[in-house]
Amino acid sequence: MTTLKSTLQKRTIFFKTESGAPERELCTDCGISRSSDPKRCGRACQFIDPQYESLEQEIHGKSRAFSGDQLFFGVYRKMYRASMREPLEGAQWTGITTSIASQLLNNNLVDAVLTMAPDPDDRWRPMPVLITDPQELHQARGMRMGYAPLLALLDIAKERNYQRLGVIGIPCQVYALRALEKELNLKKLYVIGTPCSDNTSTENFHEFLQLIDESPEDITYLEFRADYHVELRYQDGRNKTIPFLMLPLSKLRPDFFPLTCRTCVDYTNALSDITVGYMGGSGEQWLIVRNQQGEELLNLLGNQIKLTEPESAGNRASPVRGFMKNVELAAGGLPLRQMPNWLRPIVGWLMPKIGPRGLEFARARVEMKAIETVLHLRRELPKKMKNMVPNHVWQLVKPYGLVANTSEIKDEVKNTTKEK
């Protein structure tokens, strides 16, 4: 059951979900199935038959190259390390995404911004909102965890004749948005993407919080950082960091992360105009400017934003191979390799100093997600691999000995390979 509500100011419309994601195979509840035309899922879903090459060509003017960093991160014009010179209070990092959205509204470039805010009953549950007043964007700051039918509000935008939209979304939401973009008949669409790899239900996330802290109800902020630590902030002003290796991941249920997120092929939100994340940021945020509109979005911030070249250090090969071994064990239902407890703090101290950092950290995470996709699909849904795994994913896993067999490749890809 879902309900539509609006604030007392009648400016912000929100979509409150009163039940979990629909009980369908491979669904992250992007919102299309809850819209006025749910049958569009068949041509919009990332988990059915993704068409990344053609959509990249359509949106960016070219498909990604299968060499260099475009193979990992998708089409881009420029990448930066970035931070706002005056961070916004309550932002997850320094408020780059919120600031861009505010400028879109302040400059009358869009009629509304479609994004997420916290559910009033649970600060961690994402709730889709359609915002028309830049002063109300503060409610969208911060990280949420869980499924959220963002695109269901496209119906309301249409009813209100909003023909210019800014959308902030994660990859599965952005893919569906782009797949349906022509049908929406919008005069303008700006897409700000955030990377995503391992989402779960909000209920599962609360279980995770209970495992990492004795007072999970006091946690107001959580961030997985590129320095191999999780940062926590509390209501009383305290801060705490936990090394990744000290997280109780082995205590999570096998289905804690759904198969959708374990088989996602788009960590970096390749169909957005600009991607704002952390993986390649080395302590700051990481911007991937993908096309002309992405440059326009960045330019809206002027000198409010500080930009530097991204760094890259370390070697990802060993960590990625270790990850692959653990995924092979997990996909086969076997116990994961465990590091002795006495060694964890030592390795946790070493990884930020000698492990992959900056862009090399981002490359490692993209390869890990590609490996996870292939191994889990092969075990659980092998018949879907032919349509679900784009060619660039096979290029990413090839260095680690994972090669597609004939039943896992689309016919058009086979024919192209023969011609070459």
N, C-alpha and C positions, 0 to 999 in steps of 0.2 A: 504494500500500500504506500502511496506517495501523496503528498499534498503540496500545493503551491501557496505561498504566503508572501506578504510584503511587509516592510517596516512601516512604522507609523508615519514616516515622512513620505511614504508612497513613491520613493525613488528607487530603492533597492528591492528587487524581487528575488526570493530565494526558493529553492526546491528542496523540501525536507523529505528525505527518504526514511520511511518508517519500517522498512524491512531490508534484508540483505540483497545481494546481487541476485538476479533471476537464476533459477536452477537450470541453466543451460551449459552444455559443454563448452569450455574455453570462452568464457565471457567475463569481461572486466567491468561490465555495466557502465559503458561510456555514456549512455543516455538515449541512444537511438532506439533501443528496444522499448523504451518507455515513452517514445514520442508518438505523434499522430500517425506516423507511417512506419511501424516497426519492421515491416518487410524489407526495408532498406538495409537492414543488417547484412543481408546476403551479399550486397555489393560494397558495403562500407567497412566490414570488419577486418581488422588486421590479422585475425586468426583463422581466416577462411582461405583467401587467395590474394595476399598482398601484392600490389603492383608498384613496387618502389621505383624501379627504373623509369617507367612512364610518368609517374607522378612527379619525380624529381625533374624530369625534362619539362614537364608542364609548369611547375612552380618556379624552378630555379633557372630554366633555360638550358639545362644540361643534366645528364645523369652523372653519378659519382664516378671518378676514375678508380680503377682497380689497382692503383699503385699509390704510394705515399700515404699521407694522413687522410685523404678523402676515402680510402677504403675503410678506415676505422670510424671516421666521424661524419661521413656524408659530404655533400657539396658545401663548400664554404668559400668566402672571399678573404676573410681575415679571422684570426683568433687572437684573443687578448686575455691577460690577467686583469681583473678590474675590481674597483670598489668605489662606492660613493664617497666623495670627500667629506660630506657630513652625513654619517649613517642615520637612517630613519629609526626612531625608537620602536621597538617591537618587531623589527624585521628579522628574518631568519639569518641573513648575513648583513648586508648594509642597505638593502632596499632597492636594488637595481630594477627588478621586475615591477615592483609597485610604482617606482618613479617613472618608468616608461609608460605604464598604463595611465598614470596621473596626467602626464604630458599629452597623451592622446586625447583625453577628455578636456583638459585645459585649453588645448589648441583647436578644439572643435573638429578634430580629425575623425572621430567616431561618435556614434550616438550612444553607445553603451560598451561596457567591458564585461565579458563573460569569464568568470573565474571562480575560485573557491574561498569560502570563509568557514570558520569553525561552527559546528552545530551548537546552538545555545545550550543544549543539554549535555554536551560532551566536547571539550576543547580539542580533542584529537580526531573527531569525526569530520570529514570534509563535507561541506554543504554547498552545492552550486548556487552562485548568485549572479544577478545581472545588475550591474552598477552603472548609474548615469551621472552621479555626482562625485567628482574627484575627492571631495572631502570624506566620502564614505569608504574609500579604498583602504583606509587603515585597518578595517575589519578583515581584510584578506591577507594581512601579513602573517608570516609564520608557516611552519610545516604541519600538514595534516597527514593521517595515515588511514587508508581504507578506500573502498569503492565509492564512487560518486558519479551519478548520471549527469555530468556537466552538460552534454549536448541536448538533453531534454528541454532546456530553456531556449533552444533555437525556435521552438514553436511560439513562445511568448514574445521573443524578439520580432518574429514575423507579424504577430497580431498587433504589436505596437508600432509596426512600420519602421523598425530600426534597420536601416539599409547599410549602415557602416558599423562594423563590429571590430572590436579588439578582443582576442581570445587568448587566455593563458591556460595551457593544458599540458598534460603528460602525453607520451607518445601514442598510446592506443586511442586517446581522445582526439589527438591531432590527426592521426591517420584517417579516422572516420570522417572528421570535418573536411579534410582535403578531398577525400574520395567523393564527397557529396557537394563540394563547393559550387560546382556549376549549377546544380539543381537549386541552390539556395537563392540564386539571383541577387546577390548582394552587390552594392555599388563599390564597396571597399571591405577588405578583410585583412587585418593585421594579426599575425600569429606569433605569439611569444611562447616558446617551448621550454619546458624544464626536463632534464634527464630523469629517467626512472628505470629501475631494474627489478626491485624486489618489493612490490606492494603486497599487502595482505588485508584481511578484514580488520576493522577497528577493534573488534572483540579480540582477535588474535594479538593485536598490538598491545592491548591492555595486559594480556598474559605475559608478553615480553617485558613490559615495564615492571611487573611484579617480580620477575626473575632478576632484574638488575638493581632493584632498590627496595628497601624496606618500607619506604613511604611513597609509592608511585603516584598517589593522589597529589603530592606536592610538586611534582615535576611539571614545569611549564614550557620547557624547551628541550629538544633533542636533535642533534645533528651528527651524521656520520661524516667525519672530516677526512681530507686527503692525507693527513699525517698519521693515519692508522689508529685514530682514537675516536670515540664517541663522546661528545660534549653534552652534559646535562646542566640545566639551570633550574633553580627552585624558587618557590614563592617567597622565601625569606631572603633571597638575594645570593644564596650560595651557588657556586659552580663546582662541577666535578667532571673529570675526564676518565674514561675507561679504555684501555688498549683493546683493539679488536680481538686480539687473542685471548683476552680475559672475559669476553662475553660468553654467556652460557648457551651458546647455539646448539650444543649437543642435547640440551634439555627441551628443545622445541619439538613439537609434534611433527611427524614426517610431512603432513599436509599443511604445515604452518604457512608456507609460501605456495600459492596455487600453481597449477600446471601452466596457466596463462603466463605468469610472471617468470616461470622457469623456462619458458620457450619463447620469450619476447625477442624479436630480431632488431629492435630499434631502441637501443639504450640512449642514444644521443638526440632523439627527436629530430630526425633528418628532414622532416617536411615543414618545420617551422621556418619563419623568416629570420628569427634570431633565437639561439638557444642560450639560456642562462643557467649555469650549474656550478659545480664545485670541483669535479674530478681532476681537471687539468689546471686548477687555479693555484696550487701551491700556497695555500693559506688565504687566498682571496677567491673571488668568483672567477669563473671561466666563461668567456663569451665566444660564441661561434656565430659570426655574421655570415649569413648564407646567400643573400641576394640583395638587390637594390632596396627593397622594402626594409630588410634588416638593417641596412646602413642608415636609412631614414629614421628608423626607431632609435638607433644608437645616437644619431645626431641630435635627437630631441633633448638629450641630457646635456649637451654642450660641455662646458668646463666643470659641471657638477660631478663628473665622473673622472676617475684617474685610470689611465690605461697604460699597461706595460706589456712587453713581449712575454709569452708563456715560457716557462722553464721546462727542461726535460733532463732527468738524471736516473741512474740505476739501470738495471736490466730486468725485464719482465719475464724472461723465459722460464726460469726456475719456479717462481711463484705460480705462473700459469699452469705449468706441468703438475705441480703439487695440487692445485685446485682441480685439474682434470682427473687426477687419480681419485680424489675424494668424491667427485661427482660420479665417476664410474662405480664406486662402491655404493654410494647412496642410491643411484638409479637401479642397482642390482639388489637393493634391500639389505646390504651388508653394513656393519658398523663402520663409521668413519675412522680414519687414522687419528689417534689422539696424541697430542704433544704432552709430555710430562709436565705437571703443574709447576715444578721448580724452574723449568726452562721458559715458560711462557713470559714472565716479566722481562727476562733477558732479551728474548726475540722481539718482544713488544718495544723494548728500548732501542734495539738495533734497526728495525724496519724503517722508521722515519729517517734514518741516517744512511742506510745502504740499500734499501729496497727501491723499487721503481717510484719515481716522484714526478710531479707535474704531468706533462703530456705522456710520459712513459707509464705512469700510473693509470691514466685514462685509457691508453692502448691496452694495458693489461686487463682492465675491467671489461672492455668491449670484447676482447678475445674470450674472456671467461664466460660472458653471456652467450657468445656464439657457440662455444663448446657445450654449455649447459643445454642450449636449445637442441642441438643435434642428439646428444646422449639421452635426454629425457624423452624426446619425441620418438626416437628409435625404439625405446622400450615400451612406451605407453600408447602412442598413436602413430605407428609406422606408416599407415596408409595416408596420413595427412602430410607427410614430409614433402611429397612431390609438389604440393601447392603452397605449403606454409613457409618453406625455407628459401629465401631469395638467393640468387647466385653469389652475391657479395659475402654472404655468411659462409658459404663453402670455401671462398678464398681466405677468409679469416682463420678457419680451423685447419686448413691444409698443412701448415707448418707443424702441426701437432699430430699428424698421421691420420686425421679424419677425412675420408674421401667419400663422396657420394657414389652409391651404386646406381645402376641404370633405372631402378624403380623409384629412386628418390629425386630424379631430375625431370623437369618439365620437357615435353617434346620439343618445344621451340628452342630451348637451351641446348638440347642434344644436337639439333640440326645446325645451330650456329657454331657449335664446337666442331662438327664434321666439316663445315665449310672452311673454317680456319685451318 
